[in-house]
Amino acid sequence: MVLDRLGSSLNDALKKVFRAPVMDEKTVKELCRDIQRALLQADVNVKLVLEVSKRIEDRALQEKVPPGVSRREHVVKVVYEELTRFLGEKPATLKIEPGKRKTIMLVGIQGSGKTTASGKLAKYFQKRGLKTALICTDTYRPGAYDQLKQLASRINIPVYGEPKEKKSEKIAMRGLKQFKDYELVIVDTAGRHKEEKGLIDEMKRLEQVIKPDEAILVIDGTIGQQAAVQARALHEATPIGSILVSKLDGSARGGGALSAVAAIGSPIKFISSGEKLEDIEPFIPSRFVGRLLGMGDLQSLVDKVRDAEVKVPEKKARAFLSGKFTLTDMYEQFESMKKMGPLSGILKMIPGMGYNIPDEQMNLAEDALKKFRVIIQSMTPKEREKPKILSSSRIRRVARGSGTTEKDVKDLIKQYNQTRKMMKSFRRKKLPFFGKGLPRT
């Protein structure tokens, strides 16, 4: 999950509200101070922090509480709404019409992650059925074309580039001509700095040649409040249509990049929080704030499952629910979870789970899942289908083959048996079949 420290601090602030004996002015003011502290530590601009906290305080103290809602619930609602408003309120979408070409130009300073972002966007739209292509116009950074080509080869997307050509405008023109029949063309440009007049001028020329339907500014989530300064400079050179915030995973300063939206008035459309090409998602302020506050984000979880193409045949789902599954089935579930990303990110999308599990436990669970996958891979097909045959000598062999310990192998068997027992107990309680409606395969 992005901005863990900010989310944890905001979640702690709300917990104080629910623990407070009385929801009075003192409690509200303390909540606002906690929110100010959390946002400032995340490197959000001071002026913006004061504006947000003032609106929260005024609304929490002055607004009439609706019937059927407690004052505590009303205050939490106010916090949620004001943070959502601060980040853009309504989600901004990138509209692409099938059959009609749309050109996107990515701009940003050196090291912001534009090339990787180009690959991620290409895969994102490819998975949504669009015929997508990439153009590399970076003639300054050695290996820029090779990097983009390598990323594109993993997702089978064509790339145009001319490593020996010095005029980026010529590369762009020839690339657009080659990809005239594509629905989406993403142009990766050279990294700029607000002081580099030559590069800024080149960006202006590129914009005139490409005539992009949209220029997306890629902002590094780790640069803090410098994000606003860079955003203004680049926006003056080329009108920025939207923002993509990269490298948000584990960034304590990501608030600075998120608040860059206020500097140029362009919405954040995508956020990226990992190294894999799948690690990108549309930025929907209300869902993002829900995750930050520990309220969960079930819709994003559903989207993640869909994007990871996790399909469970109804027959297999029924077998799982009755406890009749093998280690092969269990391995397939581990693989599906791996496609969806880190376990910590998945759990934070579930309401109430976000910040209730200590990081140490989360890390242990992640490590255990990795070990379990390798252990199952080291078993014979017969052992995976019938774990009961795993004798002491077989366990020793599996441990040696997987580079783990005998205890690790026994822990997996124990976890497998406990899971089967738990599923069987659910069945005995005659819980409704929640696998119903799963796609048949």
C-alpha positions as CSV (number, residue, x, y, z in Angstrom):
1,M,0.0,0.0,0.0
2,V,1.3,3.5,-0.8
3,L,2.0,6.0,1.9
4,D,1.7,3.5,4.7
5,R,3.0,6.0,7.3
6,L,0.5,8.7,6.4
7,G,-2.4,6.1,6.4
8,S,-1.3,4.7,9.7
9,S,-1.1,8.2,11.3
10,L,-4.6,9.2,9.9
11,N,-6.0,5.9,11.1
12,D,-4.6,6.5,14.6
13,A,-6.1,10.0,14.7
14,L,-9.6,8.6,13.9
15,K,-9.2,5.9,16.5
16,K,-8.7,8.6,19.1
17,V,-12.0,10.1,18.0
18,F,-13.8,6.8,18.7
19,R,-12.1,6.3,22.0
20,A,-12.8,9.8,23.3
21,P,-15.5,9.9,26.0
22,V,-17.1,13.1,24.6
23,M,-17.1,14.4,21.0
24,D,-16.5,18.1,22.0
25,E,-14.5,21.0,20.6
26,K,-11.3,19.9,22.3
27,T,-11.5,16.5,20.7
28,V,-12.1,18.0,17.2
29,K,-9.2,20.4,17.6
30,E,-6.9,17.6,18.7
31,L,-8.0,15.5,15.7
32,C,-7.2,18.4,13.4
33,R,-3.7,18.8,14.9
34,D,-3.1,15.1,14.4
35,I,-4.2,15.4,10.8
36,Q,-1.9,18.4,10.3
37,R,1.0,16.5,11.7
38,A,0.4,13.5,9.5
39,L,0.1,15.5,6.3
40,L,3.2,17.6,7.1
41,Q,5.2,14.5,7.7
42,A,4.1,13.2,4.3
43,D,5.5,16.5,2.9
44,V,2.2,18.1,1.9
45,N,2.5,21.8,1.4
46,V,2.0,23.8,4.6
47,K,-0.6,26.2,3.1
48,L,-2.6,23.2,1.8
49,V,-2.4,21.4,5.1
50,L,-3.8,24.5,7.0
51,E,-6.6,24.9,4.5
52,V,-7.7,21.3,4.7
53,S,-7.5,21.1,8.5
54,K,-9.4,24.4,8.8
55,R,-12.2,23.1,6.6
56,I,-12.4,19.9,8.7
57,E,-12.6,21.9,12.0
58,D,-15.2,24.3,10.7
59,R,-17.5,21.7,9.3
60,A,-17.0,19.3,12.3
61,L,-18.0,22.1,14.8
62,Q,-20.5,24.1,12.8
63,E,-22.5,21.7,10.6
64,K,-25.7,20.3,11.9
65,V,-25.5,16.5,12.4
66,P,-28.0,14.6,10.2
67,P,-30.7,12.6,11.9
68,G,-29.7,9.0,12.7
69,V,-25.9,9.8,12.6
70,S,-23.8,10.2,15.7
71,R,-21.5,13.2,16.0
72,R,-18.5,10.8,15.9
73,E,-19.7,9.3,12.6
74,H,-20.3,12.8,11.2
75,V,-16.8,13.9,12.1
76,V,-15.3,10.9,10.3
77,K,-17.4,11.6,7.3
78,V,-16.2,15.2,7.2
79,V,-12.5,14.0,7.3
80,Y,-13.2,11.5,4.5
81,E,-14.9,14.1,2.3
82,E,-12.4,16.9,2.8
83,L,-9.4,14.6,2.1
84,T,-11.1,13.4,-1.0
85,R,-11.8,16.9,-2.1
86,F,-8.1,17.8,-1.5
87,L,-7.0,15.0,-3.8
88,G,-9.4,15.9,-6.6
89,E,-12.8,14.8,-5.5
90,K,-14.1,13.2,-8.7
91,P,-12.0,10.6,-10.6
92,A,-10.5,11.8,-13.9
93,T,-10.6,9.2,-16.7
94,L,-8.6,8.9,-19.9
95,K,-11.2,8.5,-22.6
96,I,-10.2,6.5,-25.6
97,E,-12.6,5.7,-28.4
98,P,-12.1,2.3,-30.1
99,G,-11.2,2.6,-33.7
100,K,-9.9,6.2,-33.3
101,R,-6.2,6.9,-32.6
102,K,-5.3,8.8,-29.4
103,T,-1.8,10.0,-28.8
104,I,-0.4,10.5,-25.3
105,M,2.9,12.2,-24.5
106,L,4.7,11.5,-21.2
107,V,6.8,14.3,-19.8
108,G,8.8,14.7,-16.5
109,I,12.1,15.3,-15.0
110,Q,15.1,12.9,-15.1
111,G,14.6,9.8,-13.1
112,S,10.8,10.2,-12.6
113,G,10.1,6.8,-14.1
114,K,8.6,7.9,-17.4
115,T,9.9,4.9,-19.4
116,T,8.6,2.3,-16.9
117,A,5.3,4.3,-16.7
118,S,5.1,4.1,-20.5
119,G,5.3,0.3,-20.3
120,K,2.8,0.2,-17.5
121,L,0.2,2.3,-19.3
122,A,0.7,0.3,-22.5
123,K,-0.1,-2.9,-20.6
124,Y,-3.0,-1.3,-18.8
125,F,-4.8,-0.3,-22.0
126,Q,-3.7,-3.4,-23.9
127,K,-5.5,-5.5,-21.3
128,R,-8.6,-3.4,-22.0
129,G,-8.6,-4.4,-25.6
130,L,-6.9,-1.4,-27.2
131,K,-4.3,-1.8,-30.0
132,T,-1.4,0.0,-28.4
133,A,2.1,1.1,-29.5
134,L,5.1,2.9,-28.0
135,I,7.5,5.6,-29.4
136,C,10.8,6.4,-27.8
137,T,12.0,10.0,-28.5
138,D,14.6,10.2,-25.8
139,T,17.9,10.9,-27.6
140,Y,19.8,11.9,-24.5
141,R,19.8,9.0,-22.1
142,P,22.0,6.0,-23.3
143,G,19.9,2.8,-23.4
144,A,16.5,4.6,-23.2
145,Y,15.3,2.9,-26.4
146,D,16.7,-0.5,-25.3
147,Q,14.9,-0.2,-21.9
148,L,11.6,0.6,-23.5
149,K,12.0,-2.2,-26.1
150,Q,12.8,-4.7,-23.3
151,L,9.6,-3.7,-21.4
152,A,7.5,-3.8,-24.5
153,S,8.8,-7.3,-25.5
154,R,7.3,-8.7,-22.2
155,I,3.8,-7.6,-23.2
156,N,4.2,-8.0,-27.0
157,I,3.7,-4.4,-27.9
158,P,5.6,-2.7,-30.8
159,V,8.1,0.1,-30.2
160,Y,9.5,2.7,-32.6
161,G,12.8,4.3,-32.0
162,E,16.0,5.5,-33.8
163,P,18.9,5.4,-31.3
164,K,21.2,7.1,-33.8
165,E,18.8,10.0,-34.7
166,K,19.4,13.2,-32.8
167,K,16.2,15.0,-33.7
168,S,13.4,13.8,-31.4
169,E,10.8,15.5,-33.6
170,K,11.8,13.4,-36.6
171,I,11.5,10.2,-34.6
172,A,8.1,11.2,-33.4
173,M,6.8,12.0,-36.9
174,R,8.1,8.7,-38.4
175,G,6.8,6.7,-35.4
176,L,3.3,8.3,-35.6
177,K,3.2,7.5,-39.4
178,Q,4.2,3.9,-38.7
179,F,1.5,3.5,-36.0
180,K,-1.3,5.3,-37.9
181,D,-3.7,2.3,-37.5
182,Y,-3.2,2.0,-33.8
183,E,-5.8,3.1,-31.2
184,L,-3.4,4.3,-28.6
185,V,0.2,5.6,-29.2
186,I,2.3,6.5,-26.1
187,V,5.3,8.7,-26.7
188,D,8.1,8.5,-24.1
189,T,10.2,11.7,-24.0
190,A,13.6,12.7,-22.5
191,G,13.8,13.8,-18.9
192,R,13.6,17.5,-18.3
193,H,14.6,19.9,-15.5
194,K,13.0,23.3,-15.1
195,E,16.5,24.9,-15.5
196,E,17.4,23.1,-18.8
197,K,16.2,25.6,-21.4
198,G,17.3,23.5,-24.3
199,L,15.3,20.5,-23.2
200,I,12.3,22.6,-22.4
201,D,12.4,24.1,-25.9
202,E,12.6,20.7,-27.4
203,M,9.6,19.6,-25.4
204,K,7.7,22.6,-26.9
205,R,8.7,21.5,-30.4
206,L,7.7,17.9,-29.7
207,E,4.3,19.0,-28.5
208,Q,3.8,21.0,-31.7
209,V,4.8,18.0,-33.9
210,I,3.0,15.3,-32.0
211,K,-0.1,17.4,-31.2
212,P,-0.9,14.9,-28.4
213,D,-4.5,14.4,-27.3
214,E,-3.1,14.6,-23.8
215,A,0.3,15.3,-22.1
216,I,0.7,13.3,-18.9
217,L,3.2,14.5,-16.3
218,V,5.0,11.7,-14.5
219,I,5.9,12.8,-11.0
220,D,8.3,10.8,-8.7
221,G,6.5,10.2,-5.5
222,T,9.7,10.5,-3.5
223,I,10.7,14.1,-4.3
224,G,8.3,15.7,-1.9
225,Q,7.3,19.4,-2.3
226,Q,9.7,19.8,-5.2
227,A,7.0,18.1,-7.2
228,A,4.9,21.3,-7.3
229,V,7.9,23.4,-8.5
230,Q,8.7,21.0,-11.3
231,A,5.0,20.6,-12.3
232,R,4.6,24.4,-12.7
233,A,7.7,24.7,-14.9
234,L,6.7,21.9,-17.2
235,H,3.1,23.0,-17.3
236,E,4.2,26.4,-18.5
237,A,6.1,24.8,-21.4
238,T,3.5,22.2,-22.4
239,P,-0.1,22.3,-21.0
240,I,-0.4,19.2,-18.8
241,G,-3.6,17.3,-19.1
242,S,-3.1,15.0,-16.2
243,I,-0.6,13.5,-13.7
244,L,0.8,10.0,-13.1
245,V,2.5,9.6,-9.7
246,S,5.2,7.0,-9.7
247,K,7.2,5.2,-7.0
248,L,4.6,5.7,-4.3
249,D,5.3,2.4,-2.6
250,G,6.9,3.0,0.8
251,S,7.4,6.7,0.2
252,A,7.1,8.9,3.3
253,R,7.1,12.0,1.1
254,G,4.4,11.0,-1.4
255,G,2.0,13.7,-0.1
256,G,4.1,16.3,-1.9
257,A,3.6,14.6,-5.2
258,L,-0.1,14.0,-4.6
259,S,-0.6,17.7,-3.7
260,A,1.1,18.8,-7.0
261,V,-2.4,18.6,-8.4
262,A,-3.1,21.9,-6.6
263,A,-0.1,23.6,-8.2
264,I,-1.2,23.2,-11.8
265,G,-4.9,22.3,-11.5
266,S,-4.5,19.1,-13.5
267,P,-6.0,15.9,-12.0
268,I,-4.1,12.8,-11.0
269,K,-5.3,10.0,-13.3
270,F,-2.9,7.1,-12.4
271,I,-0.7,6.1,-9.5
272,S,2.1,3.5,-9.7
273,S,3.5,1.7,-6.6
274,G,5.8,-1.1,-7.7
275,E,8.3,-2.4,-10.2
276,K,6.0,-4.8,-12.1
277,L,4.2,-3.7,-15.2
278,E,0.9,-4.6,-13.5
279,D,1.6,-2.1,-10.6
280,I,-0.5,0.7,-11.9
281,E,-4.1,1.8,-11.2
282,P,-6.5,4.6,-12.0
283,F,-6.5,7.2,-9.3
284,I,-9.9,7.4,-7.7
285,P,-9.7,9.9,-4.8
286,S,-12.6,8.5,-2.8
287,R,-11.2,4.9,-2.9
288,F,-7.7,6.1,-2.2
289,V,-8.7,8.0,0.9
290,G,-10.8,5.0,2.0
291,R,-7.6,2.9,2.0
292,L,-5.6,5.7,3.8
293,L,-8.2,5.9,6.6
294,G,-8.4,2.1,6.9
295,M,-11.9,1.9,5.5
296,G,-10.9,-0.5,2.8
297,D,-11.5,-0.4,-1.0
298,L,-13.5,-3.5,-2.1
299,Q,-14.1,-2.2,-5.6
300,S,-10.4,-1.9,-6.3
301,L,-9.9,-5.4,-4.8
302,V,-12.5,-6.7,-7.3
303,D,-10.7,-4.9,-10.1
304,K,-7.4,-6.4,-9.0
305,V,-8.8,-9.9,-9.1
306,R,-10.3,-9.2,-12.6
307,D,-7.0,-7.7,-13.9
308,A,-5.0,-10.6,-12.5
309,E,-7.3,-13.0,-14.5
310,V,-8.0,-15.0,-11.4
311,K,-10.6,-17.5,-12.4
312,V,-11.9,-20.3,-10.2
313,P,-14.0,-23.0,-11.8
314,E,-17.2,-23.6,-9.9
315,K,-16.4,-27.3,-9.4
316,K,-13.0,-26.4,-7.8
317,A,-14.6,-23.7,-5.7
318,R,-17.1,-26.2,-4.3
319,A,-14.2,-28.6,-3.6
320,F,-12.4,-25.8,-1.7
321,L,-15.5,-25.0,0.3
322,S,-16.0,-28.6,1.3
323,G,-12.3,-29.1,2.3
324,K,-11.6,-31.4,-0.6
325,F,-8.6,-29.8,-2.2
326,T,-5.0,-30.8,-2.8
327,L,-1.6,-29.1,-2.4
328,T,-1.7,-28.5,-6.2
329,D,-5.0,-26.5,-5.7
330,M,-3.4,-24.6,-2.8
331,Y,-0.4,-23.8,-5.0
332,E,-2.7,-22.4,-7.7
333,Q,-4.2,-20.1,-5.2
334,F,-0.8,-18.9,-4.1
335,E,0.0,-18.1,-7.7
336,S,-3.2,-16.2,-8.1
337,M,-2.4,-14.1,-5.0
338,K,1.0,-13.4,-6.4
339,K,-0.5,-11.9,-9.6
340,M,-2.6,-9.6,-7.4
341,G,0.5,-8.1,-5.7
342,P,1.8,-8.0,-2.2
343,L,-0.4,-9.5,0.6
344,S,-0.2,-6.2,2.6
345,G,-1.7,-4.3,-0.4
346,I,-4.6,-6.8,-0.8
347,L,-5.4,-6.8,3.0
348,K,-5.6,-3.0,3.0
349,M,-8.4,-3.1,0.5
350,I,-10.5,-5.1,3.0
351,P,-12.4,-2.8,5.5
352,G,-11.1,-3.1,9.0
353,M,-7.9,-5.0,8.0
354,G,-5.8,-2.1,6.8
355,Y,-3.7,-1.1,9.8
356,N,-4.8,-3.8,12.3
357,I,-2.1,-6.3,11.4
358,P,1.4,-5.4,12.6
359,D,4.1,-5.0,9.9
360,E,6.1,-7.8,11.6
361,Q,3.3,-10.3,11.2
362,M,2.6,-9.1,7.6
363,N,6.2,-9.7,6.7
364,L,6.2,-13.1,8.3
365,A,3.1,-14.0,6.3
366,E,4.7,-12.8,3.1
367,D,7.8,-14.9,3.8
368,A,5.8,-17.9,4.7
369,L,3.8,-17.7,1.4
370,K,7.1,-17.5,-0.6
371,K,8.5,-20.6,1.2
372,F,5.3,-22.6,0.8
373,R,5.3,-22.0,-3.0
374,V,8.9,-23.3,-3.3
375,I,8.2,-26.3,-1.1
376,I,5.2,-27.4,-3.1
377,Q,7.2,-27.0,-6.3
378,S,9.8,-29.4,-4.8
379,M,7.2,-32.2,-4.3
380,T,6.3,-34.9,-6.7
381,P,2.9,-34.8,-8.4
382,K,1.8,-37.7,-6.1
383,E,2.8,-35.9,-2.9
384,R,0.9,-32.8,-4.0
385,E,-2.2,-34.8,-4.6
386,K,-1.9,-37.0,-1.5
387,P,0.0,-35.0,1.2
388,K,-0.7,-37.9,3.7
389,I,2.2,-39.9,2.1
390,L,4.7,-37.3,3.2
391,S,6.8,-39.4,5.6
392,S,9.8,-38.2,7.5
393,S,12.2,-39.2,4.7
394,R,10.1,-37.5,2.1
395,I,9.9,-34.4,4.2
396,R,13.7,-34.3,4.5
397,R,14.0,-34.7,0.7
398,V,11.5,-31.9,0.0
399,A,13.3,-29.6,2.5
400,R,16.7,-30.2,0.8
401,G,15.2,-29.7,-2.7
402,S,13.5,-26.5,-1.7
403,G,16.3,-25.0,0.3
404,T,14.1,-24.8,3.4
405,T,14.0,-26.7,6.7
406,E,12.0,-29.7,7.7
407,K,10.0,-27.4,10.1
408,D,9.0,-25.2,7.1
409,V,7.7,-28.3,5.3
410,K,5.8,-29.4,8.4
411,D,4.4,-25.9,8.8
412,L,3.0,-26.1,5.3
413,I,1.4,-29.4,5.9
414,K,0.0,-28.1,9.2
415,Q,-1.4,-25.0,7.4
416,Y,-2.9,-27.2,4.7
417,N,-4.7,-29.4,7.2
418,Q,-5.9,-26.5,9.2
419,T,-7.3,-24.8,6.1
420,R,-9.1,-28.0,5.1
421,K,-10.5,-28.4,8.6
422,M,-11.7,-24.8,8.7
423,M,-13.5,-25.1,5.3
424,K,-15.2,-28.3,6.4
425,S,-16.4,-26.6,9.5
426,F,-17.9,-23.8,7.4
427,R,-19.7,-26.4,5.4
428,R,-21.1,-28.1,8.5
429,K,-22.5,-24.8,9.6
430,K,-24.3,-24.7,6.3
431,L,-23.1,-21.3,5.3
432,P,-24.4,-20.0,2.0
433,F,-22.3,-21.0,-1.0
434,F,-20.4,-17.9,-1.7
435,G,-18.8,-19.5,-4.8
436,K,-22.1,-19.4,-6.5
437,G,-22.1,-17.5,-9.7
438,L,-18.4,-18.0,-10.4
439,P,-17.6,-18.3,-14.1
440,R,-17.6,-21.9,-15.4
441,T,-14.4,-22.9,-17.2
